[in-house]
Amino acid sequence: MRPTRLSRLLCIWSVLLIGACASVTNPVTGERELTVMDERAEIAAGAKAHQEILKEYALVDNAALQLYVDGVGQKLAAQSQRANLKWTFTVLDTPEVNAFALPGGYVYVTRGLLAYLDNEAELAGVVGHEIGHVTARHGAQRATSQARAGWAVLGATVLGAVVEGVTGMRGVTQAASELAQSGAAGLIARYGREQELQADQLGADYLSRLHYDPQRMVDVIQVLKDQERYAADAAKAAGRAPPAAPDWLASHPSNDERLARIRETAARLKATQPGGGWADDGRMRFLRTIDGITFGDGREQGVVRGRQFLHEPLGIAITAPEGWRIQNDTSQVALVNAAGDAALVLRVLPAQLLRQTGNDHQAILRQALGATEGRTERLTLGGNLSATYYNGQRRDADGTVSALEATIVNGPAGRVFLLAHLGADAAARERARAAMRQAELSFRALGAADGALARPWRLGLVPYPAGGFAQLARSAPLTELAEQQLRLLNGVYGGRPLPKPAELVKTVQ
């Protein structure tokens, strides 16, 4: 599935590479292959990485949904070439549209992806694809390739130079993904073109073994293609350039190619059962199970509402400058300018650091951020939050001197926040300075008006109205291309037939 922020965790298992190679038989092809990961190593690496995933991401707090997805997955895994593995299927509480697998039988689906699927058979297609990666040993193959090539040391990004390595606040560099490029593309591109195509084919095969129509695998790829189309349309509507395909996609199949290939596979599988006999696609079971799940940003991650970022558990809010966009991550939020070369990044400073520095802003700047020579200014943000602005230099643990512009803020409930001013270079940061200072001054404790906006949206089921998605859009809280988003949610963005009158469809409430 589409790589995103999740991808940086997907290669945790790679650092466990075994020095010696073994020869194993691939369960799918029956061919012998040299590997640095035999089955025992796969299971151990997957189990270790699984614990890291659970530290980084919360699980969807819905026992019925978790049980449902696990049940679908276990049935598919039992039909696979590696039914002997102890399979684990998990729904992660993130709006990202993604699914992925780790060696050893660990498969993850996000609630963000579940929202865009239409039935149980499509869910089975997603999960079957990820099972295919495990059964064909794609993770072990990639680990072997990396062991042969050697690990490249990733260069520090703009954001990493601010706090990483000094405070131990790992994960900060992700917010710089649009500001600077590093060697991270090698981590994101976790499977190659033929591996993705093989996983599609295996997923379709597992579907047919359970008597789901393998055509549903085509629908899954169409969901991904529709996401691409919507992203381009949304960018155009906002006056932005359409998203550029990352360089690593050169080695990956396009969704157009995947559609063409999986249509051939589905047709071949359907020909083996000329009389039909396909099982019910489980649409109502699936829809009833996802009814009421959070849609988009969740309460624990904070929510984006237009130019506002609001985080109820932390009790804070901030407003992005006009024309800037907000990128919300589990550990931080970045306000990124239209050019994509500057950002104001907000994150909570760790409690351990505050204990070490006694919450003293000057001590935090010196000890945690390495501030050396520069100008400080005392501020009051949001009417009552004391803050210290710093603009000067910092020295990292290796003695390298670089620019540092940041503000330390005392927030609600004794928490202390960092607002880091970042740019791809000094000129970009200078051009964006006024806007970043403006956004910084908007940082505030969550007020009564903010609290109403901070409520997460939820997925709901309603009969398809006579006025279609245009009518539904008028009552949905969506702030961007509401009708198009509802079409995307219901699988009709790519020109598929509209729902029948009174047919249950998904909406956002």
N, C-alpha and C positions, 0 to 999 in steps of 0.2 A: 504494500500500500504506500501512499505518499509519505516520504520522509519529512519530519518536522523536528521540533525541539526534542521529541522523544528519542531521536536518533543518537544523540550523544550518549545515552545510556545503553544503547543496543550493542555497543562494542566494549562494554566493561569486561565481558567474558574474554575478549581477545587478549587482554594482558595476562591471562592465565596460560598462554601458549606453552605447550610441552616441547622441550628441546628435541627429543627424539621422535622420528617418524615411525608410524606403524602402517601395516597394509590391512585394509578392511574391504569388505564387500558392500557396495552401495545397495541398500534395500530396494531401491526403485529400479535401477538399471541392471543390477546383477553383476556389474563390473567391479574389478578390484581397483582400489585407488590408494595412493600413499597419503597419509594424513598425520597431522600433529594432534588430532583429537579422535581417539577411539570412543566407543559408546560410553564407557565409564567416565572419560574426561568430559564429554558433552554434558552428561547429567550433572557432574560436579560444577562445571562452569555455569550452566543454566541455573542451578540452585543458588549459587552465589550472586549472580546478576539479578535473579528474582528478588532477593532481599534488598538490593539497591533500588530496584524499581519501586518497591513498596515504601521505601524511605522517601523517595522523590514524589510519588503520586499517592493521593488518597484513593481508596476504592469507592465506587458508587454505593451509598448507604441504602441499599435496596436488596434485601436477602432474596426476594422472589426473582428479581432480575438476574442476580448472580447465579442462582440455581438454574434458571432457564437457559442462560447462555452456556453454562457448564454442561447441562444435559444435552444440548445440541452438539457441543464439541465432543463429548464423550462418545456419542453415537457415531460421529464421523471418524474419530480416531480409531474406533474399533474396526472400521473398514479399511484402515490404512495399512501400509506395509510395515509399520512399527507399532502395532497394537500392544506390544509388550511394555512400552514406556508408561510411566506414571504421568499421565497428562494433567495439566493444570490450566484452566481457562478463567480469565479474570477481566472484569469490566472496570476500567479506570475512569476516575471522575475528572475528566478534562474535556473541554469543547473541541479539541483538535479532532479532525476527521482522519482517523488512523487506525491501523491494526498492525501488529507485528508479532514475531515469534523469536524465542531464544532456543538455543540448542537444548536438547534433553526433554522437550515436550511442554514448554511454557508458552502459552498463547494469550495475547492481550487484545481487547477491543475497547475503543473509547466510547463513552456515551455520545460524543460528538458524531461519530460515524453511525451509531445506532439510529440517531434521529433521522438520517437520510435514507435508511433502508426501508423497504415497503413490506417485507414479509419474512417469514422464517426461512424460506428457501434461499433468499438473498443473504441472510445472516449465515446460513450454512455454507454459501459460496465464499464469503469472506473468511470464515473460520477454516474451511477446507483448503483455501489458498495458503493460509499460514501453516496448517498442518503439513501441506506439501513441501514447504521450505524445510521443515524438520525431518520429514521422512526421507527426502532426497539429500539430506546432510549438507544443505547449502551453507549453513553457518560454519560447519567444520571445514568445508572447502575454502571458504573465505579466510578462515583463520590460518589454514595451510598456506594460502597465497601470501598473506601478510608476513608469515614467518619466513618465507623464501625471500620476499622483497625487503624485509626489515622495516622497522617502525620509523617513520619520519617524525622528528620533533616538531610539534606545532609551535609556530611563532606566536608571540604575545599579541593580542589585539589591542586596540585603543583602550577599551574598557578594562582589559586585564591589567594594564599599566597603572590603573588607578588604585585598585585594592587587592587584586589577587596576589598571592605569594606573601603578602604582608599580614593580612588578617585571617587567611585561611578560608575566605568566603568564596569557595568554588562555585562555579556556575554563573558568575558575573559576566563572563565573556559572551554569553549567548545574546545579550542585548546589543552587542556590537555587530551582529551578523549582517546588518544592512549598512554598516559604516565602514567595515574593512573586511577583507577576505583573508583567511588563513588556510592552513592545511586541513581544515575540518571537513572539506568536501570528501576526503577519503573515508571519513567516519560515516558520513551520511549515506553515501552510495553503497549500501551494504550488500546488495545483490546485483548481479549482472543481468544483461538482457536475456540470455537463454535460461537463466535460473528463474526469472520472473515469469517467462512464458511457460516453463515447465510447471511452476507452481499453479498457474492458471489451469493448465490441462489436468493436473492432479486434483485440483479442487472440483473441476467439472466431473471427473471420474468418481470422486467420493460422493458427489451429489447423486449421480445416477445409481450408485450402489445402494443408496437409501431410497431410491425411487422418487427423488426430487427431479423435476425437469431440468436437465443441464443447461437449458436456455437461461435459467436464472443467473448463471455465471456471466452470461453476456450482460444481463441487467446490472450486475455489480460493477463491471468495467464501465458501463454507461454512467453510473453514479459518479465515478471519478472524472469522466469526461465532462459531465455536466458541471461539476465543481470548477473545472478549469474555465469553462465557458462563462459561468457566473462571475468568477474572479476578474476575467477580462472585461465583462460588461460593467461590473461595479467600478473598476478602475476608470473606464471611459466616462461613466456618469459623473465621477468625482473629478474629472479633468486630469487624471494621472495616466502615465504610460502603462500599458498592460504589463502584467508580471512577466519578467524574462525567465526563460527556462534556465535552470542552473547548468553549469558545465558538465556536471556528472551525469546529466540525462543523455549525453552523447552515447554512453554505453548501455542505456536502458531502452526498452521498447516504449514507443509512444503509446498513448491510450488508443490511437487509431489503429496501430498495428496489433495491439492486444485484442481489440474488438474483432478485427478480421480473423486473427488466428483462433480466438475462442469460439467464434461462430462456426468455423470449420470443425472444431472439436465437438461442439454441441450437436451439430448435424450428424456427425459420425456416431456419437453415443445414442442419439435418438433413433438412428437407423437400426440399432441393435434391438430395439423394442418397437417394431412397426405397429403393433396394436395399441401403443400408448401405455396406459396403466400407471401413469405418473401419480405420485401422492399429492394430496392437497398441499398448496404452497404455504399453508399455515398463516395466512395474512392476519386473520382476526386474533389468533393466539399471540402473534408478535405485537400487533398494535395495542392490545389490552395490556401487555406486559410493559411496554415502554410508555404508556399513558401516564402523564404526570412527572416524567423525569425532567431534570433541569435542562434548559436549552440555552446554549451560549455560556457566558461566564457564570460561575457559581459563587455562592456567598463566601466560601472560604478563600477563593482566589481574588475576590473583588470583581466589580463589574464595570464595563465601559458603556457609557450612555452618551453618544455623540462626542462632545469634547470633554466630557466629565469622566474621571476615574473615581470610583467610590468603593471603599472597603469597610464594610460594617464591622467585622470582628476587630479590625485595627482602629476603627473610629476615625478614619481620615478621608479626605477628598482632595483632588487637585484638578485644575482646568488646563487643558492643552491650548496653545495659541491657535489662532485661526489658521486653517490650512494644514495643521500638523495632525498626525495620527498617533493613536495610542496602541502600544504592543504590550499586552498583559502576559506575564509569565508567573510561574508558581513562586519564584523567589524575588521578583522585581517587576517594575513597570517602567517602560521607556516611552517618552514623548518624543517622536521622531519628526523632523521637519520634512517638507515636501520633497526636497532634493535627496533625502536619505543620507546626508553626510554630517548630520549633527543630531544630538539627542540629549534630553535631560532624563537621567535615570534615577529612579526612586527605589530605595530598599531599606529594610529595617536592619539596624546594626545588631549583631548577636549579643545576647545577654552576657556571655563570658567576657566579651570585649568591654562592656560597660562596667562590669565588676572590676576589671583590671585598671580601668581609667577613672573610676569613680564618677562616670557620666560627665567628666570635664571635657568641654569641647576642644580646648587647646591640646589636652593630652590625647584625645582621639585623633586629632589632625597629625600630631607628631608621631605617636606610637603606632597607630593603625595605618595611617595613610602616608607616612613618611614625609610630611610637610617640613620644609627647611626654611626658605626665605620667601616671604610674600606679605601681602596685605590682608588683614582681617577686619571684619566689620560686624558689629553687633546688630541684629535685626529682630523684629517682631513679626511673625507670619500669622495670617488668619486672625489677627486681632489680639491673640493672647499666647502664642507659642514662641518661646525664646529661641533664637537661632544665631549661628555664627557663620558668616560667609568668608571664604578664603580664596585668594587668587595669587598663585605664585608657583613655586617649584616643589617637587618631591624627589626623594632619593629612595630607590627600591633596595631590596636586600642585596642585590649584586653591585650596588653603588651607582647604577645608572640614574642620571638626572633627567626629569621630564616635567612638563607643565602639569599643574593640578589646579582645577577650579571646582569648588564644591561647597556645599552648605550643610552644616550639621544642625538638626532641629530637634528640640524636645517636644515629643508628641503626646497624645493622650495616654493614660494608663502607664506612665513611666517609661514608655518606649522612646528610643532615639532613632532618628531617620537620617539617612544620607541622601542628598540630592547632588548627583555628579553631573557636571557640564562636560559633554564629550563632543569631539569632532574628529572627522577623518584626518584633519590637519589643523594647524593654528588658524589658517584663513577661514576655514569652514566654521570653526568655533567662534571666531570673531564676528562673522556675519550673523550668526544665530544668537549672539550673546543677549541682545535686548529682548528677544522673544523668550529666551530661557529664563531671564530674570523676571519677566512678566509672569511666566508660568509658576516660577518658584514662589512669588508673592501670593499666588492663589492657594497655596498649600494651607489646609485648615482642618480643624476638628469637624467631624461629621455633624451637620446641623439637622434640624427637623425636616427642612425641604430636601436636603440631600438624602435623608433616610428613606423617603418615599421612592426616590430614584434607585436606591441601592438594592431593592428587592429583585432577586433573580427571576428570569422568565421561566415558564414551564411549558412543556409540550402538552397539548390537549387534543381530544378527538371530537369532531363535530360533523353533522351531516353536511354534505356538499350543497351550498345554497344556490338558489336560482341565479344569483348575480355572480356566481363563480368566485375565483380567487380575488378579483377586484373588490367584491363585497367583503370577503374575509379580511382583506388587508386593512379595511377601514376600522376594524375593531382590534387588530393586532398591535402590540406595542412596538413593533419593529420600526427602526428609525431610518433604515437605508433600503431602498428598492423593496418595499414590503411585499408587493404582489409577486415580484420575481423570486424572492426568498421562499414564499409559500409554494410556488410552483416547484422550486428546487427541492423543498422538503418532501413533496408528494410525487417526485419522479416524473414530472411532465415538463421540465425545463427544456429537454432535448426534443420536443415535438411528439412525445408519446400521447396517446388518446387521453382526453380529459376524463375525470371521474364521472360516473353516472349521477343523476340527481338523487340526493339523499344518501349517497354512498359515504361511509365514514372516511374523513380525511384528517390529516394532521394540521393543527394550527398552533400559534404561539400565544400564550396568555400571560 
